[in-house]
Amino acid sequence: PCQAGGKVGYDAATQTMAITLPEGPVHLAGAVAGTDEIEDAIASGRRAASAALSRLGHAVADEPPAASPKVARPRYVQPIVADPKGRDFVDFDEDLQVKDLQNATKDGYREIELVKRFTTVGMGPSQGRHSALATARIVAEATGRTVGEIGITTARPPVGPETLGVLAGHHEALERRTALHARHVALNAAMKPVGAWWRPYHYSDSSSADEAVREEILAVREGVGLLDVSTLGKLEIRGPDAGEFLDRLYTMAHASQPVGRVRYCLMLNEMGSVVDDGVAYRMAQDQFYVTATTGAVARVYADMLFWNAEWRLKVDVLNLTGAFSGLNVTGPKARQVLEALQSDIDFSRDAFPYLSGREGTVAGVPVRVMRIGFTGELSYELHCPSSLAPALWDAVMAAGRPHGLRPYGLEASRILRLEKGHILIGQDTDAITTPDELGFGWAVSKKKPFFVGKRSIEMRARLGQTRKLVGLQFPAGASNIPGESCLVLRNGAPVGQITSVGYSPSLGHYIALAYVHVEDQAEGSRVTVKCRNGELVHVPVVGHAFFDPTNARQEI
């Protein structure tokens, strides 16, 4: 009724709230109209129904007039007495007691609207339906006024309870498949959900999962592999202020980034914590192609739109995540495979150096190619319209067959990047991770006057650093390997945890990334890790990439 224009008052005779409603599409009946007896409630329902039908143009019989009103009598109203020990709750949603409302009036909040906002009374799920009258009575007594003078605030819909199922939203799980999903299934890929996306975990005809992963890793290290990276976020930034926009969003310098070059992107929030990373390929003076992690692209895109509205720069942000697919061709023979395809792109080392980008066609498919090195090998990432991705996949597979090309899955990709010490956002970072804790000072510009999070990381740096992400190398043949999230101890107290761990077939032993105390970050330091069975193991710190620390292989 309140949403339909009804006015709430107070009936001193019955000591209850009363509502009046002007003529309109809503009619009052029953208890809400102030009736107590069952006969009166039924009669009021008939009158309300008759008025509604008449409004719709239906002929209705005249309802008898309302019976003579009975003498109003006060209903049972519990006296207001503040319990000296408390626990006299007025609002069960907000855990408010009589004294909370009385204290609000003592602080000068004498009007019901101010009391509501100061104490949050009536703001819970019930919207004041069990506390409104009690609140009005308490405020009236505390301020020396009548309940009618105090009144109550207007409740918001919904007027009835909602089921948890309705509040939970859709019951079916969200699922997304890349444009290459059918190709993976045809190759006997073990498909697993990663967030909303179905990803190939590994490919295998008969070998075990561990053996298949090992073979895929060695194929990349010794020959060439092919990975579907279509789930990566893909954002296009266009406009005369595109470089300035990225300069403000990311920690590195992008306004001065040359056309045709690819640069690492590290994004912080306003607290100075790492929230995403990727690469930015400057396609033109006013155009960038930016990647984001699979799990964070929705947040990154939303942040870009927010800051674009805040800063009012001359840029347009386009989310191409679903429209474009990506293929990563990586390994010592990657260049040979791409050069075997018909293309107008020169893939030679001099024409296409490391951290460069090119546009053109490969096997008749328009592509944007970036030479980057997440696996630590010679790598080319080919992005194309998703509708053409299967044709490009087939062409690369055919060209790579003489070179032993093998598609590899998510687990092999995880170990390959771990061998290089590359981080995964959300796995090797948490809600408070700073660039310094990751050893990413090289990715933070010292010259830019501003970027999101700059002031915060400077303030946090002055507070001192307590932890650092480092590599841990377990001896070959070690029998007890801690799992991810196992604690790193120093003098018996937790100082960090394992973030990533796995067996490296390239090195022949287990390796891990972990947060350790900042005083234990030096190479050769030994840290203590508590395994899941409670055993303490002592592991040496590695101060560089586990595999190819000089990065010679990715720059060939």
C-alpha positions as CSV (number, residue, x, y, z in Angstrom):
1,P,0.0,0.0,0.0
2,C,2.8,2.4,0.8
3,Q,4.2,2.0,-2.7
4,A,0.7,2.8,-4.1
5,G,0.5,6.1,-2.3
6,G,-0.9,5.0,1.0
7,K,-0.3,7.1,4.1
8,V,0.6,5.6,7.4
9,G,-0.7,7.1,10.6
10,Y,-1.2,6.1,14.2
11,D,-4.5,5.1,15.9
12,A,-4.1,6.1,19.5
13,A,-7.3,4.2,20.4
14,T,-6.0,0.8,19.4
15,Q,-2.3,1.8,19.7
16,T,-1.6,0.5,16.2
17,M,-0.5,1.9,12.9
18,A,-3.3,2.7,10.5
19,I,-3.1,3.2,6.7
20,T,-5.3,5.3,4.4
21,L,-5.3,4.9,0.7
22,P,-6.8,7.2,-1.9
23,E,-9.1,5.9,-4.6
24,G,-7.0,4.0,-7.2
25,P,-6.1,0.5,-8.4
26,V,-5.2,-0.8,-5.0
27,H,-7.8,-1.4,-2.3
28,L,-7.4,-2.3,1.4
29,A,-9.0,-5.3,3.0
30,G,-8.6,-7.4,6.1
31,A,-6.2,-6.7,8.9
32,V,-4.4,-4.0,6.9
33,A,-7.6,-2.1,6.7
34,G,-7.9,-2.2,10.5
35,T,-10.4,-5.1,10.9
36,D,-10.1,-7.5,13.8
37,E,-13.0,-9.9,13.6
38,I,-13.2,-12.6,10.9
39,E,-16.7,-11.4,9.7
40,D,-15.4,-7.8,9.4
41,A,-12.4,-9.0,7.4
42,I,-14.5,-11.0,5.0
43,A,-16.9,-8.1,4.5
44,S,-14.0,-5.7,3.8
45,G,-12.7,-8.2,1.3
46,R,-16.0,-8.3,-0.5
47,R,-16.1,-4.5,-0.6
48,A,-12.6,-4.3,-2.0
49,A,-13.3,-6.9,-4.6
50,S,-16.5,-5.2,-5.6
51,A,-14.6,-1.9,-6.0
52,A,-11.9,-3.5,-8.1
53,L,-14.4,-5.2,-10.4
54,S,-16.4,-2.0,-10.8
55,R,-13.2,-0.2,-11.7
56,L,-12.6,-2.8,-14.5
57,G,-16.1,-2.2,-15.9
58,H,-17.9,-5.2,-14.5
59,A,-21.4,-5.1,-13.1
60,V,-21.4,-6.0,-9.4
61,A,-24.1,-6.3,-6.8
62,D,-24.1,-3.6,-4.2
63,E,-22.3,-4.7,-1.0
64,P,-24.0,-4.0,2.3
65,P,-22.6,-1.0,4.1
66,A,-20.0,-1.5,6.8
67,A,-21.4,-2.6,10.1
68,S,-21.4,-0.1,12.9
69,P,-17.9,0.2,14.1
70,K,-17.2,-1.5,17.4
71,V,-15.8,0.4,20.3
72,A,-12.1,0.5,19.7
73,R,-10.0,-1.1,22.4
74,P,-6.3,-1.0,22.8
75,R,-4.5,-4.1,21.7
76,Y,-1.9,-5.7,23.8
77,V,1.2,-3.5,23.7
78,Q,4.3,-4.5,25.6
79,P,5.7,-1.7,27.8
80,I,9.0,-0.1,26.9
81,V,11.4,-1.1,29.6
82,A,15.1,-1.2,28.9
83,D,16.7,-4.3,30.3
84,P,19.6,-3.4,32.5
85,K,21.6,-6.3,31.0
86,G,20.6,-5.5,27.5
87,R,19.3,-8.2,25.1
88,D,16.0,-6.3,24.7
89,F,16.1,-6.5,20.9
90,V,14.0,-4.2,18.7
91,D,15.3,-5.1,15.3
92,F,16.5,-8.7,15.0
93,D,17.9,-8.1,11.5
94,E,20.3,-5.5,12.7
95,D,20.8,-6.6,16.3
96,L,19.5,-3.3,17.7
97,Q,18.4,-3.0,21.3
98,V,16.2,-0.4,23.1
99,K,19.3,1.4,24.4
100,D,20.7,1.8,20.8
101,L,17.6,3.8,19.8
102,Q,17.6,5.8,23.1
103,N,21.2,6.7,22.6
104,A,20.5,7.9,19.1
105,T,18.0,10.4,20.4
106,K,20.4,11.5,23.0
107,D,22.9,12.3,20.2
108,G,20.4,14.6,18.6
109,Y,18.8,12.2,16.1
110,R,15.2,12.9,17.1
111,E,13.4,12.3,13.8
112,I,12.5,8.8,12.7
113,E,14.3,9.1,9.3
114,L,17.5,10.2,11.1
115,V,17.2,7.4,13.7
116,K,16.9,4.9,10.9
117,R,20.0,6.1,9.2
118,F,22.0,6.5,12.3
119,T,21.2,3.1,13.8
120,T,20.2,1.1,10.6
121,V,17.0,0.1,12.2
122,G,14.6,-1.2,9.6
123,M,17.3,-1.6,7.0
124,G,17.5,-5.4,7.1
125,P,15.6,-8.0,5.1
126,S,12.3,-7.4,6.9
127,Q,12.5,-3.7,6.0
128,G,11.1,-2.7,9.5
129,R,8.1,-5.0,9.4
130,H,8.7,-6.2,12.9
131,S,10.5,-3.1,14.3
132,A,8.7,-0.1,12.9
133,L,6.0,0.4,15.5
134,A,8.3,-0.5,18.4
135,T,10.9,2.0,17.1
136,A,8.3,4.8,16.8
137,R,7.1,4.1,20.4
138,I,10.7,4.2,21.7
139,V,11.6,7.4,19.9
140,A,8.2,9.0,21.0
141,E,8.8,8.2,24.6
142,A,12.5,9.3,24.5
143,T,11.6,12.7,22.9
144,G,8.4,13.4,24.7
145,R,6.1,13.2,21.7
146,T,3.2,11.0,20.5
147,V,3.7,8.1,18.2
148,G,1.5,9.9,15.7
149,E,3.9,12.8,15.7
150,I,6.8,10.4,15.2
151,G,5.4,8.3,12.4
152,I,7.2,5.5,10.6
153,T,9.4,5.3,7.6
154,T,8.1,3.9,4.3
155,A,9.1,0.2,3.8
156,R,10.5,-0.9,0.5
157,P,9.3,-3.9,-1.6
158,P,9.4,-6.9,-1.7
159,V,6.5,-7.2,0.7
160,G,6.8,-11.0,1.0
161,P,9.7,-13.3,1.7
162,E,11.8,-14.5,-1.3
163,T,13.0,-18.1,-1.5
164,L,16.8,-18.7,-1.4
165,G,16.4,-20.2,-4.9
166,V,15.1,-16.9,-6.3
167,L,17.9,-15.0,-4.6
168,A,20.5,-17.5,-6.0
169,G,19.5,-16.7,-9.6
170,H,19.9,-19.2,-12.4
171,H,20.3,-22.8,-11.3
172,E,22.1,-24.0,-14.4
173,A,25.9,-23.7,-14.3
174,L,27.4,-21.2,-16.7
175,E,29.5,-23.0,-19.4
176,R,31.6,-21.5,-22.1
177,R,33.4,-23.3,-24.9
178,T,36.1,-22.0,-27.2
179,A,35.7,-22.1,-31.0
180,L,38.2,-25.0,-30.9
181,H,36.3,-27.2,-28.5
182,A,35.4,-29.8,-31.1
183,R,39.0,-30.0,-32.3
184,H,40.1,-30.8,-28.7
185,V,37.4,-33.5,-28.3
186,A,38.4,-35.1,-31.6
187,L,42.0,-35.3,-30.3
188,N,40.9,-37.2,-27.1
189,A,41.5,-34.2,-24.8
190,A,40.5,-34.6,-21.2
191,M,38.2,-31.6,-20.9
192,K,37.8,-29.9,-17.5
193,P,35.9,-26.8,-16.4
194,V,38.2,-23.9,-15.5
195,G,35.9,-21.2,-14.2
196,A,33.2,-21.0,-16.8
197,W,35.4,-22.3,-19.7
198,W,36.0,-25.9,-20.7
199,R,39.7,-26.4,-21.3
200,P,41.8,-29.3,-22.4
201,Y,43.7,-30.6,-19.4
202,H,45.9,-33.0,-21.6
203,Y,45.6,-35.0,-24.8
204,S,46.0,-38.8,-24.6
205,D,45.0,-41.9,-26.6
206,S,46.1,-44.5,-24.1
207,S,48.8,-43.2,-21.8
208,S,48.2,-42.1,-18.2
209,A,47.5,-38.4,-17.4
210,D,51.0,-37.9,-15.9
211,E,52.7,-39.6,-18.9
212,A,50.6,-37.5,-21.3
213,V,51.6,-34.3,-19.5
214,R,55.2,-35.2,-19.4
215,E,55.2,-35.9,-23.2
216,E,53.5,-32.6,-23.9
217,I,56.1,-30.7,-21.9
218,L,59.0,-32.4,-23.6
219,A,57.4,-31.8,-27.0
220,V,57.4,-28.1,-26.3
221,R,61.0,-28.1,-24.9
222,E,62.4,-30.2,-27.7
223,G,60.2,-29.5,-30.7
224,V,57.0,-27.5,-31.0
225,G,53.6,-27.4,-29.2
226,L,50.2,-25.8,-29.9
227,L,48.0,-24.4,-27.1
228,D,44.5,-23.0,-27.3
229,V,44.6,-19.6,-25.5
230,S,41.2,-18.4,-26.6
231,T,40.0,-17.9,-23.0
232,L,42.4,-15.0,-22.5
233,G,40.8,-11.6,-22.2
234,K,41.2,-9.5,-25.3
235,L,40.5,-5.8,-25.2
236,E,41.0,-3.2,-27.9
237,I,41.7,0.4,-26.8
238,R,41.2,3.0,-29.5
239,G,41.4,6.7,-29.7
240,P,43.9,9.6,-29.6
241,D,44.3,9.2,-25.8
242,A,44.8,5.4,-25.9
243,G,48.4,5.5,-24.7
244,E,47.6,8.0,-21.9
245,F,44.7,5.8,-20.8
246,L,46.9,2.7,-20.5
247,D,49.6,4.7,-18.8
248,R,47.1,5.5,-16.0
249,L,45.8,2.0,-15.7
250,Y,49.0,0.0,-15.8
251,T,52.3,0.3,-14.1
252,M,54.6,0.4,-17.1
253,A,54.9,3.2,-19.7
254,H,52.6,2.8,-22.7
255,A,52.2,6.3,-24.0
256,S,55.8,6.1,-25.3
257,Q,55.5,2.5,-26.5
258,P,56.6,2.2,-30.1
259,V,54.1,1.0,-32.7
260,G,54.6,-2.7,-33.5
261,R,56.0,-3.5,-30.0
262,V,54.5,-5.6,-27.2
263,R,54.9,-4.6,-23.6
264,Y,54.0,-6.4,-20.4
265,C,51.0,-5.0,-18.5
266,L,50.7,-5.1,-14.7
267,M,47.5,-3.8,-13.2
268,L,47.0,-2.7,-9.6
269,N,43.9,-1.7,-7.6
270,E,43.8,1.5,-5.6
271,M,45.2,-0.3,-2.6
272,G,48.4,-1.1,-4.6
273,S,47.6,-4.8,-4.9
274,V,48.2,-6.8,-8.1
275,V,44.9,-7.7,-9.7
276,D,45.9,-8.7,-13.3
277,D,48.6,-8.9,-15.9
278,G,48.8,-9.4,-19.6
279,V,50.5,-7.8,-22.6
280,A,49.7,-4.7,-24.7
281,Y,50.5,-4.7,-28.5
282,R,50.5,-1.2,-30.0
283,M,49.0,-1.7,-33.4
284,A,48.9,2.0,-34.3
285,Q,49.4,5.3,-32.6
286,D,45.8,5.3,-31.5
287,Q,45.2,1.6,-31.1
288,F,46.3,-1.0,-28.6
289,Y,45.4,-4.7,-28.4
290,V,45.5,-5.7,-24.7
291,T,45.3,-9.2,-23.2
292,A,44.0,-10.0,-19.7
293,T,43.9,-13.2,-17.6
294,T,40.9,-15.5,-18.1
295,G,39.6,-15.1,-14.6
296,A,40.0,-11.3,-14.4
297,V,39.0,-10.0,-17.8
298,A,35.4,-9.1,-16.7
299,R,36.8,-7.1,-13.8
300,V,39.4,-5.4,-16.0
301,Y,36.9,-4.5,-18.6
302,A,34.6,-3.0,-15.9
303,D,37.4,-1.1,-14.4
304,M,38.4,0.3,-17.8
305,L,34.8,1.5,-18.4
306,F,34.7,3.0,-14.9
307,W,38.0,4.9,-15.3
308,N,37.1,5.9,-18.8
309,A,33.9,7.6,-17.5
310,E,36.0,9.2,-14.6
311,W,38.9,10.5,-16.7
312,R,36.9,11.5,-19.8
313,L,39.8,10.7,-22.1
314,K,39.3,10.3,-25.9
315,V,39.3,6.5,-25.9
316,D,36.9,3.7,-26.7
317,V,37.2,0.2,-25.0
318,L,36.0,-2.8,-26.9
319,N,35.9,-6.3,-25.3
320,L,36.8,-8.9,-28.0
321,T,37.2,-11.9,-25.6
322,G,34.5,-13.9,-27.3
323,A,35.0,-12.5,-30.8
324,F,38.7,-13.4,-31.1
325,S,40.4,-16.8,-30.5
326,G,44.1,-17.4,-29.8
327,L,46.7,-20.0,-30.6
328,N,50.1,-20.2,-29.1
329,V,52.7,-21.9,-31.2
330,T,55.8,-22.5,-29.0
331,G,59.0,-24.4,-29.0
332,P,62.4,-24.4,-30.7
333,K,60.7,-25.3,-34.1
334,A,57.9,-22.8,-33.8
335,R,59.4,-20.5,-36.4
336,Q,59.8,-23.4,-38.9
337,V,56.2,-24.3,-38.6
338,L,54.9,-20.8,-39.2
339,E,57.3,-20.2,-42.1
340,A,55.9,-23.4,-43.7
341,L,52.5,-21.7,-43.9
342,Q,51.4,-19.3,-46.6
343,S,51.7,-15.9,-45.0
344,D,52.5,-12.2,-45.7
345,I,54.3,-12.0,-42.3
346,D,58.1,-12.3,-42.1
347,F,58.7,-14.6,-39.1
348,S,62.5,-14.4,-39.2
349,R,64.4,-13.3,-36.1
350,D,65.5,-10.0,-37.5
351,A,62.1,-9.0,-39.0
352,F,60.1,-10.3,-36.0
353,P,62.1,-9.9,-32.8
354,Y,61.1,-10.8,-29.3
355,L,58.3,-8.7,-27.8
356,S,57.0,-7.5,-31.2
357,G,53.6,-7.7,-32.9
358,R,52.6,-8.0,-36.5
359,E,49.3,-8.0,-38.5
360,G,48.7,-10.0,-41.6
361,T,47.4,-13.3,-42.8
362,V,48.4,-16.8,-42.0
363,A,47.0,-19.7,-44.1
364,G,44.5,-17.1,-45.5
365,V,43.2,-16.2,-42.0
366,P,43.6,-12.5,-40.8
367,V,45.7,-12.6,-37.6
368,R,47.3,-10.4,-35.0
369,V,50.6,-12.1,-34.0
370,M,52.6,-11.3,-30.8
371,R,56.0,-12.8,-30.1
372,I,56.0,-13.4,-26.3
373,G,57.4,-16.2,-24.1
374,F,55.1,-17.5,-21.3
375,T,56.6,-21.0,-21.8
376,G,60.2,-19.7,-22.0
377,E,60.6,-21.0,-25.5
378,L,60.4,-19.3,-28.9
379,S,56.6,-18.5,-29.0
380,Y,54.1,-16.8,-31.3
381,E,50.6,-16.0,-30.2
382,L,48.2,-15.9,-33.1
383,H,44.8,-14.1,-32.5
384,C,42.1,-14.3,-35.2
385,P,38.3,-14.0,-35.5
386,S,36.8,-16.9,-33.6
387,S,34.8,-18.0,-36.7
388,L,38.1,-18.7,-38.5
389,A,40.0,-20.3,-35.6
390,P,39.2,-23.9,-36.6
391,A,40.6,-23.4,-40.0
392,L,43.8,-21.8,-38.6
393,W,44.2,-24.6,-36.1
394,D,43.9,-27.2,-38.9
395,A,46.5,-25.3,-41.0
396,V,49.0,-25.1,-38.1
397,M,48.5,-28.7,-37.2
398,A,49.2,-29.8,-40.8
399,A,52.2,-27.6,-41.1
400,G,53.6,-28.8,-37.8
401,R,53.2,-32.5,-38.5
402,P,56.6,-32.9,-40.2
403,H,58.2,-31.1,-37.2
404,G,56.5,-33.3,-34.6
405,L,54.0,-30.6,-33.4
406,R,51.9,-31.7,-30.5
407,P,48.9,-29.9,-29.0
408,Y,49.3,-29.5,-25.2
409,G,46.9,-28.8,-22.4
410,L,46.5,-26.7,-19.4
411,E,48.5,-28.9,-17.0
412,A,51.6,-28.9,-19.3
413,S,51.2,-25.1,-19.7
414,R,51.1,-24.7,-15.9
415,I,54.4,-26.7,-15.5
416,L,56.1,-25.0,-18.4
417,R,55.5,-21.5,-16.9
418,L,56.5,-22.8,-13.4
419,E,59.8,-23.9,-14.8
420,K,60.4,-20.3,-15.9
421,G,59.1,-18.9,-12.6
422,H,56.2,-17.1,-14.3
423,I,53.3,-16.2,-12.0
424,L,49.6,-16.9,-12.3
425,I,47.4,-14.1,-11.1
426,G,45.0,-15.4,-8.4
427,Q,47.2,-18.4,-7.7
428,D,50.6,-16.9,-7.0
429,T,49.0,-13.6,-5.9
430,D,46.4,-12.8,-3.3
431,A,44.3,-9.8,-2.3
432,I,47.3,-7.9,-0.8
433,T,50.2,-8.9,-3.1
434,T,52.4,-5.9,-4.2
435,P,54.7,-5.8,-7.1
436,D,57.7,-5.7,-4.7
437,E,56.6,-9.0,-3.1
438,L,56.7,-10.6,-6.6
439,G,60.0,-9.1,-7.5
440,F,58.3,-7.0,-10.2
441,G,60.0,-3.7,-9.5
442,W,61.2,-3.8,-13.1
443,A,57.5,-3.6,-14.2
444,V,56.7,-0.4,-12.3
445,S,57.6,2.9,-14.0
446,K,59.6,5.3,-11.8
447,K,59.0,8.2,-14.1
448,K,55.2,8.3,-14.5
449,P,53.5,10.9,-12.2
450,F,50.4,8.7,-11.8
451,F,48.9,5.3,-12.3
452,V,46.2,3.5,-10.3
453,G,47.8,2.2,-7.1
454,K,51.0,4.3,-7.3
455,R,50.5,6.2,-4.1
456,S,49.5,3.1,-2.3
457,I,52.5,1.0,-3.2
458,E,54.8,3.9,-2.2
459,M,53.1,4.2,1.2
460,R,53.2,0.4,1.7
461,A,56.9,0.3,0.8
462,R,57.6,2.8,3.6
463,L,55.9,0.3,6.0
464,G,58.5,-2.3,5.1
465,Q,58.2,-5.7,3.4
466,T,57.7,-9.0,5.3
467,R,57.5,-11.6,2.5
468,K,58.8,-12.4,-1.0
469,L,57.8,-14.8,-3.7
470,V,60.7,-17.1,-4.5
471,G,61.4,-20.4,-6.2
472,L,62.0,-23.6,-4.2
473,Q,63.8,-26.6,-5.6
474,F,63.3,-30.0,-4.1
475,P,66.0,-32.6,-4.4
476,A,65.6,-35.4,-7.0
477,G,63.9,-38.4,-5.4
478,A,62.4,-36.4,-2.6
479,S,59.6,-38.5,-1.1
480,N,57.5,-35.9,0.7
481,I,56.5,-33.0,-1.4
482,P,54.3,-30.3,0.1
483,G,51.1,-29.3,-1.7
484,E,49.9,-25.9,-2.7
485,S,48.9,-23.8,0.4
486,C,51.2,-25.7,2.7
487,L,52.8,-23.3,5.2
488,V,56.3,-21.9,5.1
489,L,57.6,-21.5,8.7
490,R,60.3,-19.4,10.3
491,N,61.2,-20.1,13.9
492,G,58.1,-22.2,14.1
493,A,55.7,-19.4,13.0
494,P,53.9,-19.2,9.6
495,V,55.4,-16.5,7.3
496,G,54.1,-17.7,3.9
497,Q,52.8,-20.6,1.9
498,I,53.4,-22.6,-1.3
499,T,51.5,-21.1,-4.2
500,S,52.4,-23.4,-7.1
501,V,54.2,-26.8,-7.1
502,G,54.8,-29.5,-9.7
503,Y,57.2,-32.1,-11.1
504,S,59.4,-30.7,-13.9
505,P,60.3,-33.4,-16.4
506,S,62.8,-30.9,-18.0
507,L,64.7,-30.8,-14.7
508,G,64.0,-34.1,-13.2
509,H,62.7,-32.9,-9.8
510,Y,59.9,-31.0,-8.1
511,I,59.9,-27.2,-8.1
512,A,57.6,-24.7,-6.4
513,L,56.9,-21.0,-5.9
514,A,56.3,-19.8,-2.4
515,Y,56.1,-16.8,-0.2
516,V,59.0,-16.8,2.4
517,H,60.2,-14.3,4.9
518,V,61.9,-11.4,3.2
519,E,65.2,-12.2,5.0
520,D,65.2,-15.7,3.4
521,Q,64.8,-14.5,-0.2
522,A,68.5,-14.9,-1.1
523,E,69.5,-17.8,-3.3
524,G,70.8,-20.7,-1.2
525,S,68.7,-19.8,1.8
526,R,66.9,-22.8,3.3
527,V,63.3,-22.5,4.3
528,T,61.1,-24.8,6.3
529,V,57.8,-26.1,4.8
530,K,55.2,-28.1,6.7
531,C,53.8,-30.9,4.6
532,R,50.2,-32.1,4.8
533,N,51.2,-35.0,7.0
534,G,52.8,-32.7,9.4
535,E,56.4,-33.4,8.4
536,L,58.8,-30.5,8.2
537,V,61.1,-30.4,5.1
538,H,63.9,-28.0,4.5
539,V,64.1,-26.6,0.9
540,P,66.7,-24.4,-0.8
541,V,65.7,-21.1,-2.4
542,V,66.4,-20.5,-6.1
543,G,67.1,-16.9,-7.0
544,H,66.3,-17.2,-10.7
545,A,64.2,-19.1,-13.2
546,F,64.5,-22.8,-12.8
547,F,64.9,-23.5,-16.5
548,D,67.0,-21.4,-18.9
549,P,67.7,-18.5,-16.4
550,T,69.3,-16.4,-19.1
551,N,66.2,-16.5,-21.4
552,A,68.4,-17.5,-24.3
553,R,65.8,-20.0,-25.7
554,Q,62.9,-17.5,-26.1
555,E,65.1,-15.0,-28.0
556,I,66.5,-17.2,-30.7
